[in-house]
Amino acid sequence: MARRSAVPDGLVAARHRAATSPVALATAAGGRGAPEDLGPVLGEVAAPTLVVHGRHDPFAGPEYAAFLADALPAGDLAVLGRTAHHPQSERPAAVAALAGAFLHPGSR
């Protein structure tokens, strides 16, 4: 039995178009400069910050998300199972609930 994707076909097509645009391809080929390393300035972010990460992200594992959250002085981390690189698209209700609880901590 084929597994049904949590991401709608239209969204996959739109992301593919964006990823294969001339700007995206130039960026991937290094045509827009070196990747930016924000690690040294993460400690300057004073605002409470929620890092939401998919447990099965093929580009960076949960340990990377933990590194980001730990580098932020007021960082929190939520790792969603059954989720890859786009939690907001794959699990919109879960992300909305996490964001709501983060933004309004006493309301639940």
C-alpha positions in Angstrom: 0.0 0.0 0.0 1.4 3.4 -1.0 2.0 5.9 1.8 0.1 9.2 1.3 2.2 12.3 1.7 1.2 14.9 4.3 2.3 17.6 1.9 -0.3 18.5 -0.8 0.8 17.9 -4.4 0.4 21.6 -5.3 2.7 22.7 -2.5 5.3 20.1 -3.7 5.1 21.5 -7.2 5.4 25.1 -6.0 8.5 24.3 -3.9 10.0 22.4 -6.9 9.5 25.5 -9.1 11.1 27.7 -6.4 14.0 25.3 -5.9 14.7 25.2 -9.6 14.4 28.9 -10.3 17.5 30.7 -11.7 18.1 32.4 -8.4 17.8 29.2 -6.4 20.1 27.3 -8.8 22.7 30.2 -8.7 22.5 30.1 -4.9 23.1 26.4 -4.8 26.0 26.7 -7.1 27.6 29.4 -4.9 26.7 32.2 -7.2 25.4 34.5 -4.5 28.3 34.3 -2.1 29.2 32.0 0.8 26.6 30.7 3.1 26.0 33.0 6.1 27.1 31.7 9.5 24.9 33.3 12.2 26.3 31.1 15.0 28.4 33.9 16.4 25.4 36.3 16.8 22.8 33.9 18.1 23.7 34.8 21.6 22.7 38.4 21.0 19.0 37.5 20.3 17.2 38.7 23.4 13.7 37.7 22.4 12.2 34.4 23.4 12.5 32.1 20.4 10.8 28.9 19.5 12.7 26.5 17.2 10.3 24.0 15.6 12.1 21.1 13.8 11.0 18.0 12.1 12.5 14.9 13.6 13.1 13.4 10.1 14.5 16.5 8.4 16.9 15.1 5.7 19.1 18.2 5.8 19.8 18.6 9.5 18.9 16.3 12.4 17.4 17.2 15.8 20.9 17.8 17.2 21.2 20.8 14.9 17.9 22.2 16.1 19.1 21.7 19.7 22.3 23.5 18.9 20.3 26.5 17.6 17.9 26.5 20.6 20.8 26.2 23.0 22.7 29.1 21.4 19.7 31.4 21.9 19.6 32.9 25.4 15.8 32.4 25.6 15.5 29.5 23.1 13.0 26.7 23.3 12.9 23.6 21.1 10.0 21.5 19.8 10.8 18.5 17.7 7.9 17.0 15.8 7.9 13.3 15.0 6.5 12.1 11.6 7.8 15.4 10.2 10.6 16.3 7.8 11.8 19.6 6.5 8.6 21.7 6.5 6.7 21.3 9.8 4.4 24.2 9.0 3.2 22.5 5.9 3.4 18.8 7.0 1.8 19.3 10.5 0.1 22.7 10.4 -2.2 22.0 13.4 0.7 20.8 15.6 2.8 23.9 14.6 -0.1 26.2 15.3 -0.7 24.6 18.7 3.0 25.0 19.6 3.1 28.6 18.4 0.0 29.4 20.3 1.2 27.9 23.5 4.6 29.6 23.1 3.0 33.0 22.4 0.3 32.7 25.1 1.8 30.4 27.8 -0.9 30.9 30.4 -3.9 30.4 28.1 -4.0 26.6 27.9 
